Amino acid sequence: MIKGENIYLRGFGTFLLKKRAEKTGRNISKNTTVKIPAHNIPAFKPAKEFVAQIKTKVKVK
């Protein structure tokens, strides 16, 4: 992921990078605006088989 590539684990899921656009934030205590630069965040997308097994085999407490 450091190289910008996604990681695929068959039957488990995918680790991928999502790009967040630049946006304007607010500092409430100082009443100022702050620019938040564009950046990447890690994300996980589970495989369909993994989700199906969790739904059927794990009991809700």
N, C-alpha and C positions, 0 to 999 in steps of 0.2 A: 504494500500500500504506500510505502514511502516513495517508491518510484512512480506512483500514480496509476498503478495497475490494480484491477479488482482481483479478489481471491475467491475461487469457486470450490466448494466442498460438496461433491455430489451426495445427495440425500440429506444434507444438513442445511446448507444455505450459502449465501454469498455475502462477503464483506466488500463493501464498495465505498467510494468517495462521492459525496454530494457537494456540489458547489453552491455556496451561499452568495448572493449578490451583495454589492455594497449598499449600505443603508444608513439612515440618520437616526441616532439614538438621542436620548435626553438624560442629562444629569440633573435629577430633580433637586438635589440639595443646593447646587450652585445655579440652577435655572439656566443652563447652557445646553447647546446642541453639540453632539460629538459624532464625527463620521466613523462608522464601523466599516473597515475595508472588506472587500470580497475575500472569502476564505473557503477552504474545504473542511468538511467534517466527516468522520467515519460513520458508516451506517451498516446495518445488518438486515438482510432480507431472507427469512427462512424459506426452505424448500417446501413444496406442497406435501411431500411424503412425511417430512418431519412434523409439520403442523398437524397432519391427519393422525399420526401416531400419538402426539401429545394430547389431542382432543379425546381420543378413545381410551388411552391407558392411564392418564393422570387424573386422579379424583379431585374434585373441588372440595376444599375444606370449609 
